[in-house]
Amino acid sequence: MAGAYDASLPGVPDWLNKGDNAWQLTSATLVGLQSMPGLVILYASIVKKKWAVNSAFMALYAFAAVLLCWVLLCYKMAFGDELLPFWGKGGPAFDQGYLKGQAKIPETVRKFGNGTTENMPYFPMATLVYFQFTFAAITTILVAGSVLGRMNIKAWMAFVPLWLIFSYTVGAYSLWGGGFLYHWGVIDYSGGYVIHLSSGVAGFVAAYWVGPRPQADRERFPPNNVLLMLAGAGLLWMGWSGFNGGAPYAANLTSSIAVLNTNLSAATSLLVWTCLDVIFFGKPSVIGAIQGMVTGLAGVTPGAGLIQTWAAIIIGIFSGSIPWASMMIIHKKSTLLQQVDDTLAVFYTHAVAGVLGGLLTGLFAHPDLCVLLLPVPNTNGAFYGGNGGKQFLKQLVGAAFITVWNVVSTTLILLAVKMFIPLRMAEEELGIGDDAAHGEEAYALWGDGEKFDATRHETQMQQFERDQEAAHPSYVHGARGVTIVL
């Protein structure tokens, strides 16, 4: 086994840092677990029982479809050579010569006189391709949260690769892969804009075009398993250590700070949201606590490794209160917002929280932490002087670009899909749910995994009554006090 550590082996090039590579692969796995099984479990349990299978499958399908599209085309669209200032040249990323080489971000460096430099992590390109896939996958799955409970599964299957190609890759390249926002110096440490803002806006737009759930489902949509919902949420929270801890592409000071800040913001936001629920509604809500957790995680993501720990607490306070107010107060007073049926409130928990975190990063980004990571020198938040005021404006521009692009691209994609596949399930199927969409149901509550057959059940009851009448002449017809196991 000692040979495995021999630096002269072909599998251990001089530039490879085994610690960084191990941490990056671990981070990628943690982010992957957030989706599979984290969001699969969360989606399956947080919805009405009749939609559990459909909701879980939407997440499962997206995870698999994104991976194939990612290596065939989309990785290089997001992180490859420049095609346009906001888009990379698409192409396959499965050549062994390419995957064995040292990772490089961005692959194209454009000089603007601001000293922008590329980042060359000490691990192979294969690690980077997989790590970034997990981000693309979770973003697409988050979009699904807005249309659970009525979107045609076939339309979703067509939507996923199209949205990945024409929406996600644009945001990723512009802010992370060497695009114009990257070189201009807009800060998005680990996806407040690329992931949360884009998924929240795209989900809201998709909910508008797909249409609302049936009125009965909108009025009453209880989770079918609260304890399982907490398990999914727990995977999401713990996986965020890889989400933000892996963003520096190294096991270094920034990753350690990011992990601490991430968890602190999530805890603070959860507590703030819970307190607001108690103050205004008289009791804490498990769903509310999960929403507070998510907004705290999304809110700190744009600057997790660039802010001081006290600032993470401040972001947690704002993340637990402003999205809460937007959902509980502004939503209820806005006719427009109420017309759009965002099933899991992805717009509020991700888009609002992502923008909020991006803007607060423009205030709190510390120069001593920024210099450890960011490609553009002399970058810091407005509270620390220098170019801080300009940085806040850059954050606004970055948010505006991601918002507009997702509104337009998501709309065009859905209209294109609608030409061939109905976006919405038929009304009779909406009344049935999983059995209509998949021929499967989540729970076998009777029998040996059989579905309940009302006709068969009634026939058995009638036969039971005839048998009782024959054996006991005094038997009163209809006195069904006996439990029958089907």
Protein Blocks (a to p, Z undefined) as FASTA:
>chain_A
ZZmmmmkbmklcfklcfklmmmmmmmmmmmmmmmmmmlmmmmmmmpcfklmmmmmmmmmm
mmmmmmmmmmmmmmmmmmmccfbfkbccedddfbfklmmpccdddfbdcdehlopacddd
fbdfklmmmmmmmmmmmmmmmmmmmmgoiaafklmmmmmmmmmmmmmmmmmmmmmnopak
lmnopacfkopmmmmmmmmmmmmmmmmmnopadfklmmpccdfblklmmmmmmmmmmmmm
mmmmmmnopacfklmmmmmmmmmmmmmmmmmmmmmmmmmnopacfklmmmmmmmmmmmmm
mmmmmccfklmmmmmmmmmmmmmmmmmmmmmmpmklmmpccfkommmmmmmmmmmmmmmm
mmmocfklmmmmpmbghiacfklgmjlmmmmmmmmmmmmmmmmmmmmmmmmmmmmmmmmo
cfbdcfklmmnommmmnopafbdcehjhiacdfklmmmmmmmmmmmmmmmmmmlcghiac
bccdZZ
